[in-house]
Every structure is written in structure tokens, then in C-alpha cells.
Amino acid sequence: MEQRNDSIRDRLLSRLPQPANLAAYREEVASMLEKNEKAYRRKQWVTGAFLLFAVGFVTVPLSLNWLRLDTPKGISYAFLAFLLYLYAMAEVLKLFINRNRVEILREVKQVQLQVLELQASLQKSGDQ
């Protein structure tokens, strides 16, 4: 078990970026963060459109009195509307979680880049 933990630790440490290729890593991080932001904005638009559809799907028939809730058809429609609202709220919750994930990832990568810059500057000063 101890050897397995050491091998996992070694594999994880080997994946850390090195200060020598800092510029390439910085570009890679910037493109990754930009891709995450674009995906988040796209998901935000899709979730907003779905939420508007869900609200319209329920509000319009009920407000125009197209649907009577004392009939089996009306009750099944109300149940479907409830499920649609529930799903829409789950999508909104996923959107909030995704936004926080993107923000935390951005902050972690900024700190990681700062640490790499400090390591590079310490190596340069140590070489001189």
C-alpha cells in the first residue's frame, strides 16, 4: 500500500508544470480559462432560454384560463408543469455550481502561475 501511495505521489508531482516552460504553460492556462468561460456563457444562455420556456409553458395556459385544474387533463398538466419547474431549478442550480467552479479554477491557476514565477525568479537569482 505504501508503494502504491508513493507511485501516485510521484505521478502527480511529475505532472506539475516546471518554471522553465512558464510562458507555454501560461498560454495553455489562458486558453483553458477562456474555453471554460465560453462554455459557461453558452450554458447560461441555454439555461435562461429553458427557464423562460418553462415559465411560459406554465404561465400562459393558466393565466388565460385555457386549462381547468378540476379535470384529469388539467391535473396531469399541472404535474407536468411541476416537473418542468423542478428540472429548470435543477439546471439553475447546476449553473451556479458551474460558475463557482470556473471562478475557483481561475483563482487556483492564478496562484499556481504566481508560484511558478516566484520559483523561476528564485532559480534565476540562485544561478547568478
Backbone hydrogen bonds, N-H to C=O, Kabsch-Sander energy under -0.5 kcal/mol:
donor,donor_aa,acceptor,acceptor_aa,energy
5,N,1,M,-2.0
6,D,2,E,-2.0
7,S,3,Q,-2.2
8,I,4,R,-2.2
9,R,5,N,-2.4
10,D,6,D,-2.7
11,R,7,S,-2.3
12,L,8,I,-2.4
13,L,9,R,-2.6
14,S,10,D,-2.0
15,R,11,R,-0.8
15,R,12,L,-0.6
16,L,13,L,-0.9
21,N,18,Q,-1.0
22,L,19,P,-1.1
25,Y,21,N,-1.9
26,R,22,L,-2.6
27,E,23,A,-2.1
28,E,24,A,-2.2
29,V,25,Y,-2.6
30,A,26,R,-2.4
31,S,27,E,-2.4
32,M,28,E,-2.2
33,L,29,V,-2.8
34,E,30,A,-2.2
35,K,31,S,-2.2
36,N,32,M,-2.3
37,E,33,L,-2.3
38,K,34,E,-2.4
39,A,35,K,-2.3
40,Y,36,N,-2.3
41,R,37,E,-2.7
42,R,38,K,-2.4
43,K,39,A,-2.4
44,Q,40,Y,-2.2
45,W,41,R,-2.1
46,V,42,R,-2.3
47,T,43,K,-2.6
48,G,44,Q,-2.4
49,A,45,W,-2.5
50,F,46,V,-2.4
51,L,47,T,-2.5
52,L,48,G,-2.3
53,F,49,A,-2.3
54,A,50,F,-2.6
55,V,51,L,-2.5
56,G,52,L,-2.7
57,F,53,F,-3.0
58,V,54,A,-1.3
59,T,55,V,-3.1
60,V,56,G,-1.6
62,L,58,V,-1.4
63,S,59,T,-2.9
64,L,60,V,-2.1
65,N,62,L,-0.6
66,W,61,P,-2.2
67,L,61,P,-0.9
69,L,67,L,-0.5
71,T,68,R,-1.0
75,I,71,T,-2.3
76,S,72,P,-2.5
77,Y,73,K,-2.1
78,A,74,G,-2.3
79,F,75,I,-2.2
80,L,76,S,-2.4
81,A,77,Y,-2.6
82,F,78,A,-2.3
83,L,79,F,-2.3
84,L,80,L,-2.3
85,Y,81,A,-2.7
86,L,82,F,-2.5
87,Y,83,L,-2.5
88,A,84,L,-2.5
89,M,85,Y,-2.5
90,A,86,L,-1.8
91,E,87,Y,-2.1
92,V,88,A,-2.1
93,L,89,M,-2.3
94,K,90,A,-2.3
95,L,91,E,-2.0
96,F,92,V,-2.2
97,I,93,L,-2.3
98,N,94,K,-2.5
99,R,95,L,-2.4
100,N,96,F,-2.1
101,R,97,I,-2.2
102,V,98,N,-2.4
103,E,99,R,-2.3
104,I,100,N,-2.5
105,L,101,R,-2.4
106,R,102,V,-2.2
107,E,103,E,-2.2
108,V,104,I,-2.7
109,K,105,L,-2.4
110,Q,106,R,-1.9
111,V,107,E,-2.3
112,Q,108,V,-2.6
113,L,109,K,-2.4
114,Q,110,Q,-2.1
115,V,111,V,-2.4
116,L,112,Q,-2.3
117,E,113,L,-2.3
118,L,114,Q,-2.3
119,Q,115,V,-2.5
120,A,116,L,-2.4
121,S,117,E,-2.5
122,L,118,L,-2.3
123,Q,119,Q,-2.3
124,K,120,A,-2.2
125,S,121,S,-2.2
126,G,122,L,-2.0
127,D,123,Q,-1.7
128,Q,124,K,-1.1
